[in-house]
Amino acid sequence: MTYDPFAPEVMADPAEAGRRLAGCPVHRFDGVEPPFWTLSHHRDVLSALRDPATFSSRFGQGMHYTEEHSMKSDAPVHTFFRKLVRKAFTPRAVAQMEPRIERIVAELLDGFAGRGEADLYQAFASPLPTIVIAEMLGVPARDTGRFKGWSDAWVAAMGSPDPEAFAPRIAEMREYLLEHVLRRQELEASGRGLPDDLISGLVLAEEDGERLTAEDVVNVVRQLLVGGNETTSSLITNALVRLTERPSLLQGMAGDPSLVERIVEESLRYDSPVLGLFRTTTRTVELHDSVIPEGAKVMLHYGAANRDPLVFSDPGRFDVDRDAQELRSHLAFGFGPHVCLGAALSRLEGRIALRQIAERLPGLVLAAPPERVTPFLLWGKRSLPARWTLGE
């Protein structure tokens, strides 16, 4: 069976991966170095996510071997760092952010709704989650353009045959974040008060007498900054593409909160923003008459798993009326100990964004074909030209 994750037809339509991999649940791809295996069946991907002792994150969740730290590492290091951060993403903490997110969405829409046309990625879907996570971290919102560029470079390096090409941008991000961390450490050392934000919380955090180093804090903040925008931007753009194909759903969202929630979940399943992430095997794995050696890179293909007909009825159909359990069975945010920490926040931003767009951009249609984001392991839009009807 021929499957190339970088082939134009696969890049243009991630469902093509599911179709091609359906008969080959363990696939080896030799087109890059190192070669990697792909798991595509829902039960196999879920099983791997539940078994970090065998499918380890220690050497990175990208296609190359990198020594990971903080929240992207394995337990007990991962557990320690995640415990320090997770209270900022509890359901209660996220719910308290709803009024502010409502205002940010409204302010962004104020900037272009009266024009009748815009690139909804550049004007809306890209800045929204970046502004939200920047405010949480306590870094200036005026730098959101830089954050997005750094985040794109970081994610591109994970899925690029030449990750060193992105090293200068990644180093620039580190220096920027380190400056903010050191400034807070200086404030603490001088006895002055720190800002009430997530970076300050990490600087002051203590667990069993241990404190984080400046580099530890930078690593955590970088992961939050990257993870806090890419998935949500793509969730919004992917959903809007499907909604412009189904105007009745778009029109119905304004007065039906439950419909908005179902649209978000079905979009996450049907158009998974993160098509997959990688693990490294700690032992030989025998699966489906195939042998994956110890130390192999394995892509857990969320996108293909989310189109598995054994789990989802008629998986190639965008269907917001699926059974509630089926709607929530997708793996768009991963599963297990490394499940996306910001999943609830991403869902909330998506719901607010789609509802306000439905209310304020009537008659929304695409003005030109959207462009795909570049990294092969992501699925979203980096341009979304659209137009809508202006009131009399």
Helices and strands as residue ranges (DSSP letters): H 8-12, H 15-21, E 26-29, E 36-39, H 42-49, E 55-56, G 70-72, H 77-85, G 86-89, H 91-96, H 98-110, G 113-115, E 117-119, H 120-120, I 121-125, H 127-137, G 141-143, H 144-158, G 163-166, H 167-189, H 198-204, E 206-207, E 210-211, H 214-227, H 230-244, H 247-253, H 257-270, E 276-281, E 285-287, E 290-292, E 297-301, H 302-305, H 324-327, G 336-338, H 343-360, E 365-366, E 371-372, E 381-383, E 385-387
